[in-house]
Every structure is written in structure tokens, then in C-alpha cells.
Amino acid sequence: MSEESLSRNYKYMFQKLRDIRDVLANKIEDLGATLKNCYSIEEFASTSLPAQENVILLGQICCDSNGKLNAKSVVLEGDLEYSCGMQVPVDLSELREYSLFPGQVVVMEGINSTGRKLVASKLYEGVPLPFYRPEEQDDISDEQQMVLVACGPYTTSDSLTYEPLLDLIEIVKRDKPDVCILLGPFLDSKHEQVESYQLIGTFEEVFKRCLKGIIEGTRGLNTQLVFVPSLRDVHHEYVYPQPPFVFPEISKEDRQRVHLVPDPCTLNINGVVFGLTSTDIIFHMGTEEISSIVFYLVSTAAIPEDLENIIGEQLSQLCLQETVNQLA
């Protein structure tokens, strides 16, 4: 267990504002130190200090209003060490390529002649995390491992009989994967029968019957089951990061193969690390992100062949930011 892991009960949403500030400041400082070493940057400048020559600033992307981010509303909020958290508006007209979203930690180079506007000319990309290297004590098997991943909801839009889930269980029985990762929602808060409460029993009871059916339906297969909650699981805690499901009814014979994990989490499966979250962060980024590529598509009405790479770029940004949810 790492030092950051929780080892006791914790009341979420009771954090002090000072603690939240420190976490955000540490995030900016850590990524800034990585970029500083990678690109051999001598020193960062202050966002509020006028300079007639190019300066390099560290901070995170913000919006100057309550609306959505756009090319005219970008603000760089500086770090605490160099800028004391001071903000400066950013002019993106000199940047040929950019992809920005609220909360993104960036290093920008440009001219801040008045201390009141940065004309950005260069955006430093993040540094990819190294691949996980198994440690000596890791029990790594030479045999090929099969991992099956499925996402909820596991019902049709007009019924809660879980027929798609029954079909999934049959696939598990047929393929016999080593690990089956199931991401919520298991009882979708947006299902019409849930919204109108056309249920036999409570939300908790319906959910427990669902999990019981999965566990019993795969018994004897030697398949490890991993259950990841969702913010749309109507019976569960509506907070992110989300704690694991509570299901004390798991029988003794199933406890070794049933794993209830939080959202988000990382799993080490035979020396390969999986990052899991049921939150559609790519969709959320798509609604908040501004990009020179998207601007090109809109202005020219063109559809380049590599349009699908936009999603790949968003995934890359998550890796460069070293988090599964960077949106502020």
C-alpha cells in the first residue's frame, strides 16, 4: 500500500480549503519541475512581471468568465512559487498548434510586455510517464492472460430484466477470461424505470440482486471479477473519486475472486498496469477543450482523414497531465 492510499475511514467533501489549495499547487509544481528538467528551462518568470523579451511561465489554464473556454477567454493562473497565483490573459494568435482545456497544467513561452497580457509563441508539451517495470517480488506468469472489459448499463432502455447482462455472462462462460472488469452503472439513475421508480424493492436490493447474479453465474470459472462503480449508479455515493461498492453478502468461496475497487483506480494484472474509470472524461474534455485542429475544421469545413486522432490527442493529454480527470 502506498503512502497516498487511505487506510481508515475518510469523510469526503470535508477538506479544508487550504488543503485543496495545497494539492492543486503541488500538482502544478510537480509537473512544472518535470517540464523544467526535460526542456532544460533555467527559470520560470512571474505572470505579473512586465518583460520586453521572451519569458517562460508555469501555470494552469483557466477561463476569464463563467462560460465555456474559448480562444479569447484563456487565462493562465501562475503557480505559487513564481507568480503567487496571479493570473494573466493569454493571446493565442501566435500559436500555430494548441490544445487547451480548463485545469490543464502548461508551460508557455511568449512576451508579456505590460504584465497584463501574454502573447504566447510556444507551448511546451508534457512528458509521458514511463512504462511500469515489474519489481522482483511481483508474481509474473509467462502464460498469456485474457482480460475482458465491459461497461454498463447492462439493461435495455425499456426494461430492468438485465438480458444484456445474461448474454455477457454467457460470453464469460464461453471465453473463460482470467480477469473480467465490469464498470458501472449497474442500476442506471437515468433509466426510465428508475426515474419513475417502477421497481420491485429498493435501489440497493436491485443492485445486490444484479451483483449476486454475476458472481453466481461465473462461479467455478476461476475468473477474477472486478467491479468499478459509476456516478450513475443510483444507490451509490455521488462523489468523485468514488469509493468502492459495499457488498458484505459475498460468500467465503467467492471472496478471493471478487474485487470491489474505487473509481478511478489502477490495477496491476500480471505486470501490466490498467487505469480504470467509468467517467467519460473524453466526452467531458470534448465539450470544454479548445484546439487549433477543431478551429481549422470549423473554419474550412474540412474533414481530414486523421479526424479520429482528436480522441487520441485527448487521451494523450490525460497521460501527459498524469491524471484521469484534469478538468477544473
Number of C-alpha atoms within 10 A of each C-alpha: 6 6 6 6 7 9 9 5 6 8 6 11 8 7 9 9 9 8 10 11 12 13 12 13 18 14 16 23 18 12 20 22 12 13 19 17 10 11 12 9 12 9 12 21 19 26 29 21 13 17 17 11 9 16 21 21 27 31 31 25 24 23 21 17 10 6 8 15 21 15 16 13 16 23 23 29 24 28 26 18 13 17 19 13 18 15 23 22 22 21 19 20 12 11 14 11 13 14 16 23 26 21 20 23 28 24 23 22 20 24 20 26 17 12 17 14 20 27 19 21 17 17 18 15 16 22 16 13 10 6 8 10 10 14 9 7 6 11 11 13 10 7 7 8 11 12 14 16 11 13 14 19 22 24 19 13 12 9 11 19 12 17 13 15 20 16 12 15 18 14 13 19 16 10 12 17 19 17 19 19 16 20 22 22 23 27 26 25 17 15 19 14 15 15 12 9 12 10 13 8 10 11 18 15 12 17 21 18 11 17 16 15 16 17 20 13 15 17 14 11 14 14 21 19 23 17 20 26 26 32 20 21 21 20 18 20 16 13 12 15 17 20 19 19 18 11 12 8 10 15 12 7 10 16 13 12 14 17 16 15 19 19 25 21 15 13 13 12 15 15 15 13 14 11 13 17 21 18 20 10 17 17 12 12 21 14 12 16 20 20 17 16 16 14 12 12 13 11 9 8 9 10 11 10 7 7 13 9 11 15 14 11 12 20 15 14 23 20 15 17 22 16 12 19 20 16 17 11
